[in-house]
Amino acid sequence: MQMDTSKLKELCRKQRIRLRDLLNEAKVSRTAYYSLTRKESVLPKSVCRIARRLGVSPIRFLEDPAKSVERIRELQARTDTICRRHPGIDRDVALRTLMNLELPPIERLRKALIRGRQSHIHR
Amino acid sequence: MADNRIFTAKELSFLRELTRNKVPFMIVGLSAAALQGAPMVTQDVDLWFRNIDHPGIRKALNKLGGTLVEPIALNPPMFAGKNVEYFDIVLTVHGVDSFDKEVKAAVKVPFAGFSVCVLPLERIIASKRFLNREKDRMALPALKTALKTKRANERRPQRH
Protein backbone atom coordinates (compact mmCIF):
# COMPACT_ATOMS: atom_id res chain seq x y z
CA MET A 1 0.00 0.00 0.00
CA GLN A 2 1.80 3.07 -1.26
CA MET A 3 0.86 6.73 -1.25
CA ASP A 4 -0.39 7.83 -4.66
CA THR A 5 0.74 11.44 -4.77
CA SER A 6 -1.01 12.16 -8.06
CA LYS A 7 -4.34 11.03 -6.57
CA LEU A 8 -3.69 13.16 -3.49
CA LYS A 9 -2.87 16.20 -5.62
CA GLU A 10 -6.02 15.61 -7.67
CA LEU A 11 -8.09 15.55 -4.45
CA CYS A 12 -6.44 18.79 -3.34
CA ARG A 13 -7.28 20.39 -6.69
CA LYS A 14 -10.93 19.29 -6.39
CA GLN A 15 -11.22 20.58 -2.83
CA ARG A 16 -9.33 23.78 -3.72
CA ILE A 17 -6.65 23.36 -1.13
CA ARG A 18 -2.89 23.61 -1.63
CA LEU A 19 -0.81 20.63 -0.54
CA ARG A 20 1.18 22.87 1.82
CA ASP A 21 -2.04 24.06 3.53
CA LEU A 22 -3.40 20.52 3.69
CA LEU A 23 -0.30 19.31 5.51
CA ASN A 24 -0.44 22.28 7.90
CA GLU A 25 -4.12 21.70 8.71
CA ALA A 26 -3.60 17.97 9.15
CA LYS A 27 -0.55 18.71 11.34
CA VAL A 28 1.73 16.57 9.15
CA SER A 29 5.27 17.86 8.65
CA ARG A 30 6.72 18.07 5.14
CA THR A 31 9.46 15.65 6.25
CA ALA A 32 6.88 13.12 7.41
CA TYR A 33 4.92 13.55 4.16
CA TYR A 34 7.94 13.01 1.88
CA SER A 35 9.00 10.07 4.02
CA LEU A 36 5.55 8.51 3.47
CA THR A 37 5.71 9.03 -0.28
CA ARG A 38 9.02 7.15 -0.45
CA LYS A 39 7.84 4.18 1.62
CA GLU A 40 7.26 0.84 -0.04
CA SER A 41 4.17 0.48 2.16
CA VAL A 42 2.51 2.96 4.51
CA LEU A 43 0.95 0.07 6.46
CA PRO A 44 2.74 -1.53 9.40
CA LYS A 45 5.08 -4.32 8.29
CA SER A 46 3.16 -6.90 10.37
CA VAL A 47 -0.06 -6.14 8.44
CA CYS A 48 1.79 -6.55 5.13
CA ARG A 49 3.28 -9.85 6.28
CA ILE A 50 -0.16 -11.22 7.24
CA ALA A 51 -1.55 -10.17 3.83
CA ARG A 52 1.44 -11.70 2.01
CA ARG A 53 1.01 -14.97 3.90
CA LEU A 54 -2.67 -15.06 2.91
CA GLY A 55 -1.87 -14.01 -0.64
CA VAL A 56 -4.40 -11.17 -0.54
CA SER A 57 -4.35 -7.39 -0.49
CA PRO A 58 -4.49 -5.91 3.03
CA ILE A 59 -7.64 -4.06 1.85
CA ARG A 60 -9.45 -7.40 2.11
CA PHE A 61 -9.26 -7.37 5.90
CA LEU A 62 -8.96 -3.68 6.74
CA GLU A 63 -11.94 -1.60 7.77
CA ASP A 64 -12.21 1.99 6.58
CA PRO A 65 -13.89 4.01 9.39
CA ALA A 66 -14.63 6.78 6.88
CA LYS A 67 -16.94 4.40 5.02
CA SER A 68 -18.94 3.69 8.18
CA VAL A 69 -19.35 7.41 8.78
CA GLU A 70 -20.41 7.90 5.15
CA ARG A 71 -23.00 5.12 5.53
CA ILE A 72 -24.45 6.64 8.71
CA ARG A 73 -24.60 10.08 7.08
CA GLU A 74 -26.51 8.61 4.15
CA LEU A 75 -28.97 6.87 6.48
CA GLN A 76 -29.43 10.10 8.45
CA ALA A 77 -30.17 12.00 5.24
CA ARG A 78 -32.76 9.38 4.26
CA THR A 79 -34.27 9.58 7.77
CA ASP A 80 -34.56 13.37 7.40
CA THR A 81 -36.43 12.94 4.11
CA ILE A 82 -38.84 10.42 5.66
CA CYS A 83 -39.42 12.60 8.74
CA ARG A 84 -40.18 15.62 6.53
CA ARG A 85 -42.74 13.53 4.65
CA HIS A 86 -44.25 12.12 7.85
CA PRO A 87 -44.04 14.82 10.54
CA GLY A 88 -44.53 13.43 14.04
CA ILE A 89 -42.89 10.07 13.54
CA ASP A 90 -40.11 9.05 15.89
CA ARG A 91 -36.80 9.89 14.21
CA ASP A 92 -34.81 7.27 16.14
CA VAL A 93 -37.23 4.50 15.22
CA ALA A 94 -37.08 5.53 11.54
CA LEU A 95 -33.27 5.55 11.59
CA ARG A 96 -33.10 2.18 13.39
CA THR A 97 -35.56 0.72 10.88
CA LEU A 98 -33.39 1.87 7.97
CA MET A 99 -30.32 0.39 9.68
CA ASN A 100 -32.16 -2.90 10.22
CA LEU A 101 -33.30 -3.00 6.60
CA GLU A 102 -29.64 -3.11 5.57
CA LEU A 103 -29.17 -6.32 7.57
CA PRO A 104 -30.17 -9.81 6.46
CA PRO A 105 -33.55 -10.82 8.03
CA ILE A 106 -31.96 -13.38 10.36
CA GLU A 107 -29.71 -10.66 11.85
CA ARG A 108 -32.74 -8.40 12.42
CA LEU A 109 -34.44 -11.23 14.29
CA ARG A 110 -31.32 -12.01 16.32
CA LYS A 111 -31.04 -8.37 17.42
CA ALA A 112 -34.68 -8.37 18.56
CA LEU A 113 -34.24 -11.60 20.50
CA ILE A 114 -30.94 -10.60 22.08
CA ARG A 115 -32.42 -7.32 23.36
CA GLY A 116 -35.64 -9.03 24.41
CA ARG A 117 -33.84 -11.67 26.40
CA GLN A 118 -31.44 -9.12 27.95
CA SER A 119 -34.29 -6.86 29.08
CA HIS A 120 -36.02 -9.91 30.55
CA ILE A 121 -32.89 -10.77 32.56
CA HIS A 122 -32.52 -7.21 33.89
CA ARG A 123 -36.21 -6.92 34.81
CA MET B 1 -21.63 -7.55 21.80
CA ALA B 2 -23.98 -9.81 19.86
CA ASP B 3 -24.65 -13.18 21.42
CA ASN B 4 -23.95 -15.70 18.68
CA ARG B 5 -25.75 -18.44 20.58
CA ILE B 6 -29.10 -16.78 19.99
CA PHE B 7 -31.11 -18.24 17.14
CA THR B 8 -28.41 -20.49 15.77
CA ALA B 9 -28.36 -23.12 13.03
CA LYS B 10 -30.54 -25.44 15.15
CA GLU B 11 -33.45 -23.01 15.34
CA LEU B 12 -33.07 -22.25 11.65
CA SER B 13 -33.10 -25.99 10.98
CA PHE B 14 -36.47 -26.27 12.70
CA LEU B 15 -37.94 -23.63 10.39
CA ARG B 16 -36.29 -25.34 7.41
CA GLU B 17 -37.74 -28.71 8.41
CA LEU B 18 -41.23 -27.25 8.83
CA THR B 19 -40.94 -25.77 5.33
CA ARG B 20 -39.51 -28.99 3.88
CA ASN B 21 -42.40 -30.96 5.41
CA LYS B 22 -44.86 -28.48 3.86
CA VAL B 23 -46.33 -27.44 7.20
CA PRO B 24 -48.61 -24.42 6.68
CA PHE B 25 -47.29 -21.81 9.13
CA MET B 26 -46.16 -18.22 9.32
CA ILE B 27 -44.20 -16.06 11.74
CA VAL B 28 -46.38 -13.50 13.51
CA GLY B 29 -46.04 -10.97 16.34
CA LEU B 30 -43.04 -8.81 17.12
CA SER B 31 -40.53 -11.29 15.73
CA ALA B 32 -42.35 -10.97 12.39
CA ALA B 33 -42.13 -7.18 12.71
CA ALA B 34 -38.39 -7.43 13.49
CA LEU B 35 -37.83 -9.59 10.43
CA GLN B 36 -39.34 -6.77 8.36
CA GLY B 37 -36.96 -4.20 9.86
CA ALA B 38 -38.97 -2.82 12.80
CA PRO B 39 -36.60 -2.15 15.73
CA MET B 40 -38.57 -4.21 18.24
CA VAL B 41 -37.53 -6.42 21.14
CA THR B 42 -39.02 -9.83 21.70
CA GLN B 43 -38.32 -12.99 23.66
CA ASP B 44 -39.90 -15.58 21.41
CA VAL B 45 -40.73 -16.35 17.83
CA ASP B 46 -44.48 -16.85 17.42
CA LEU B 47 -45.41 -19.46 14.83
CA TRP B 48 -49.00 -19.42 13.62
CA PHE B 49 -50.00 -22.90 12.46
CA ARG B 50 -53.08 -23.68 10.42
CA ASN B 51 -53.24 -27.07 12.11
CA ILE B 52 -51.10 -28.18 15.02
CA ASP B 53 -51.81 -31.83 14.16
CA HIS B 54 -49.97 -31.62 10.85
CA PRO B 55 -47.61 -34.65 10.76
CA GLY B 56 -44.77 -32.47 9.45
CA ILE B 57 -44.54 -30.68 12.81
CA ARG B 58 -43.75 -33.94 14.64
CA LYS B 59 -41.28 -34.92 11.92
CA ALA B 60 -39.47 -31.59 12.29
CA LEU B 61 -39.49 -31.91 16.08
CA ASN B 62 -38.13 -35.47 15.93
CA LYS B 63 -35.27 -34.33 13.75
CA LEU B 64 -34.35 -31.52 16.16
CA GLY B 65 -34.93 -33.47 19.35
CA GLY B 66 -37.97 -31.46 20.39
CA THR B 67 -41.40 -32.48 21.64
CA LEU B 68 -44.91 -31.13 21.39
CA VAL B 69 -46.48 -30.62 24.80
CA GLU B 70 -50.20 -31.18 24.40
CA PRO B 71 -52.62 -28.51 25.69
CA ILE B 72 -54.05 -29.10 29.13
CA ALA B 73 -56.75 -27.05 30.88
CA LEU B 74 -55.81 -23.38 30.31
CA ASN B 75 -52.29 -24.19 29.09
CA PRO B 76 -51.89 -23.94 25.33
CA PRO B 77 -49.76 -26.42 23.34
CA MET B 78 -46.02 -25.75 23.57
CA PHE B 79 -42.74 -26.96 22.18
CA ALA B 80 -40.20 -28.46 24.57
CA GLY B 81 -36.50 -29.01 23.91
CA LYS B 82 -33.56 -26.64 23.78
CA ASN B 83 -33.49 -26.37 19.98
CA VAL B 84 -37.11 -25.27 19.80
CA GLU B 85 -37.42 -23.26 23.02
CA TYR B 86 -37.55 -19.93 21.14
CA PHE B 87 -40.75 -20.89 19.34
CA ASP B 88 -44.25 -20.31 20.65
CA ILE B 89 -47.30 -21.94 19.11
CA VAL B 90 -50.09 -19.65 17.95
CA LEU B 91 -53.36 -21.13 16.77
CA THR B 92 -55.43 -17.92 16.52
CA VAL B 93 -54.38 -14.39 15.69
CA HIS B 94 -56.99 -11.86 16.76
CA GLY B 95 -57.88 -8.83 14.67
CA VAL B 96 -56.91 -10.34 11.33
CA ASP B 97 -58.52 -12.73 8.84
CA SER B 98 -58.29 -16.52 8.80
CA PHE B 99 -54.94 -18.26 8.34
CA ASP B 100 -55.80 -19.17 4.75
CA LYS B 101 -56.59 -15.57 3.83
CA GLU B 102 -53.59 -14.08 5.61
CA VAL B 103 -51.08 -16.59 4.26
CA LYS B 104 -51.91 -15.52 0.70
CA ALA B 105 -50.76 -11.97 1.45
CA ALA B 106 -47.84 -13.02 3.67
CA VAL B 107 -44.35 -11.63 3.09
CA LYS B 108 -41.81 -14.26 2.02
CA VAL B 109 -38.68 -13.71 4.08
CA PRO B 110 -35.55 -15.45 2.81
CA PHE B 111 -33.28 -17.37 5.15
CA ALA B 112 -30.33 -19.56 4.17
CA GLY B 113 -31.66 -21.58 1.25
CA PHE B 114 -35.35 -21.39 2.10
CA SER B 115 -38.02 -18.80 2.79
CA VAL B 116 -40.68 -18.45 5.45
CA CYS B 117 -44.09 -16.74 5.36
CA VAL B 118 -44.30 -13.73 7.67
CA LEU B 119 -47.40 -11.71 8.60
CA PRO B 120 -46.99 -8.25 6.97
CA LEU B 121 -46.39 -5.23 9.22
CA GLU B 122 -49.81 -3.76 8.31
CA ARG B 123 -51.53 -6.88 9.61
CA ILE B 124 -49.41 -7.02 12.78
CA ILE B 125 -50.54 -3.44 13.46
CA ALA B 126 -54.18 -4.45 12.85
CA SER B 127 -53.84 -7.29 15.34
CA LYS B 128 -52.16 -5.10 17.97
CA ARG B 129 -54.89 -2.46 17.54
CA PHE B 130 -57.56 -5.09 18.04
CA LEU B 131 -55.94 -6.68 21.10
CA ASN B 132 -55.32 -3.24 22.65
CA ARG B 133 -53.50 -4.59 25.72
CA GLU B 134 -50.99 -2.31 27.40
CA LYS B 135 -48.05 -4.03 25.70
CA ASP B 136 -49.80 -3.72 22.32
CA ARG B 137 -50.43 0.00 22.79
CA MET B 138 -46.77 0.46 23.72
CA ALA B 139 -45.56 -1.30 20.56
CA LEU B 140 -47.93 0.47 18.15
CA PRO B 141 -46.11 3.82 17.63
CA ALA B 142 -42.82 2.08 16.73
CA LEU B 143 -44.62 -0.39 14.45
CA LYS B 144 -46.39 2.45 12.61
CA THR B 145 -43.15 4.40 12.21
CA ALA B 146 -41.36 1.29 10.95
CA LEU B 147 -44.11 0.71 8.40
CA LYS B 148 -43.93 4.29 7.09
CA THR B 149 -40.13 4.08 6.95
CA LYS B 150 -40.20 0.76 5.14
CA ARG B 151 -42.69 2.04 2.56
CA ALA B 152 -40.67 5.21 1.97
CA ASN B 153 -37.53 3.10 1.61
CA GLU B 154 -39.21 0.84 -0.95
CA ARG B 155 -40.30 3.86 -3.02
CA ARG B 156 -36.72 5.16 -3.09
CA PRO B 157 -35.01 4.73 -6.46
CA GLN B 158 -32.57 1.84 -6.16
CA ARG B 159 -28.92 2.37 -6.97
CA HIS B 160 -27.34 -0.14 -9.37
Boltz contact constraints between the chains, C-beta under 6 A:
constraints:
  - contact:
      token1: [A, 82]
      token2: [B, 149]
      max_distance: 6.0
  - contact:
      token1: [A, 82]
      token2: [B, 152]
      max_distance: 6.0
  - contact:
      token1: [A, 86]
      token2: [B, 148]
      max_distance: 6.0
  - contact:
      token1: [A, 89]
      token2: [B, 145]
      max_distance: 6.0
  - contact:
      token1: [A, 89]
      token2: [B, 148]
      max_distance: 6.0
  - contact:
      token1: [A, 90]
      token2: [B, 145]
      max_distance: 6.0
  - contact:
      token1: [A, 93]
      token2: [B, 142]
      max_distance: 6.0
  - contact:
      token1: [A, 93]
      token2: [B, 145]
      max_distance: 6.0
  - contact:
      token1: [A, 94]
      token2: [B, 145]
      max_distance: 6.0
  - contact:
      token1: [A, 94]
      token2: [B, 149]
      max_distance: 6.0
  - contact:
      token1: [A, 96]
      token2: [B, 39]
      max_distance: 6.0
  - contact:
      token1: [A, 97]
      token2: [B, 37]
      max_distance: 6.0
  - contact:
      token1: [A, 97]
      token2: [B, 39]
      max_distance: 6.0
  - contact:
      token1: [A, 97]
      token2: [B, 146]
      max_distance: 6.0
  - contact:
      token1: [A, 97]
      token2: [B, 149]
      max_distance: 6.0
  - contact:
      token1: [A, 100]
      token2: [B, 37]
      max_distance: 6.0
  - contact:
      token1: [A, 100]
      token2: [B, 39]
      max_distance: 6.0
  - contact:
      token1: [A, 101]
      token2: [B, 37]
      max_distance: 6.0
  - contact:
      token1: [A, 101]
      token2: [B, 153]
      max_distance: 6.0
  - contact:
      token1: [A, 105]
      token2: [B, 35]
      max_distance: 6.0
  - contact:
      token1: [A, 105]
      token2: [B, 109]
      max_distance: 6.0
  - contact:
      token1: [A, 106]
      token2: [B, 111]
      max_distance: 6.0
  - contact:
      token1: [A, 108]
      token2: [B, 34]
      max_distance: 6.0
  - contact:
      token1: [A, 108]
      token2: [B, 35]
      max_distance: 6.0
  - contact:
      token1: [A, 109]
      token2: [B, 31]
      max_distance: 6.0
  - contact:
      token1: [A, 109]
      token2: [B, 34]
      max_distance: 6.0
  - contact:
      token1: [A, 109]
      token2: [B, 35]
      max_distance: 6.0
  - contact:
      token1: [A, 110]
      token2: [B, 6]
      max_distance: 6.0
  - contact:
      token1: [A, 110]
      token2: [B, 7]
      max_distance: 6.0
  - contact:
      token1: [A, 112]
      token2: [B, 34]
      max_distance: 6.0
  - contact:
      token1: [A, 112]
      token2: [B, 40]
      max_distance: 6.0
  - contact:
      token1: [A, 112]
      token2: [B, 41]
      max_distance: 6.0
  - contact:
      token1: [A, 112]
      token2: [B, 42]
      max_distance: 6.0
  - contact:
      token1: [A, 113]
      token2: [B, 6]
      max_distance: 6.0
  - contact:
      token1: [A, 113]
      token2: [B, 7]
      max_distance: 6.0
  - contact:
      token1: [A, 114]
      token2: [B, 3]
      max_distance: 6.0
  - contact:
      token1: [A, 114]
      token2: [B, 6]
      max_distance: 6.0
  - contact:
      token1: [A, 115]
      token2: [B, 41]
      max_distance: 6.0
  - contact:
      token1: [A, 116]
      token2: [B, 41]
      max_distance: 6.0
  - contact:
      token1: [A, 116]
      token2: [B, 42]
      max_distance: 6.0
  - contact:
      token1: [A, 116]
      token2: [B, 43]
      max_distance: 6.0
  - contact:
      token1: [A, 117]
      token2: [B, 43]
      max_distance: 6.0
  - contact:
      token1: [A, 119]
      token2: [B, 41]
      max_distance: 6.0
  - contact:
      token1: [A, 120]
      token2: [B, 43]
      max_distance: 6.0
